[in-house]
């Protein structure tokens, strides 16, 4: 089974379409979305429409949760808060209903899919450092877990007390005694110094994983964000991927 794993689209339709064009070339069986379809970007409805049509499963992200009014917006920084309030006003009833029904976690064979972390996904814990990730491995019900949320594409592996980081573009996850937590990065708002859209490809037969980075028309999105009156800080950061 070949999976394309997307996360943190954040209303960025240009980035999502570029990623889907790449996915079409890859011969993928299932598209999995790890959540945060909305928030920040100028096309929340269009992105939800596309995900509803294309993704086999979509999980709940913290911005989706806030957009449906479940997560107090006080937890967000002022830019994110403004974008969430703007997004709430845009979303159609149908798309709000879709977001309301999203699950927090999904297990498919040996893989766990979750937006934030395997331990209490609804706490929206960020996995950024080896220290953050170390204890998360204890809460995995499967050997492999894909996450998003931090907008940083990076993988972590643990066998016993040994912990290592996966940074190369391609990996064979061949250590059957190890557990892996892989962050596929963000489609719509990368924060790892690379402004290209990020997603992951996993082949469960070969046990191979690939980080993919895709160019898209950033200026077109920025123009739409300006027209929508979204915060300048959110517009600028797309250029730098941070
Ligand atoms: Fe996000």
Boltz pocket constraint, residues with backbone or C-beta under 6 A from the ligand:
constraints:
  - pocket:
      binder: B
      contacts: [[A, 8], [A, 35], [A, 36], [A, 61], [A, 63], [A, 149], [A, 150], [A, 151]]
      max_distance: 6.0
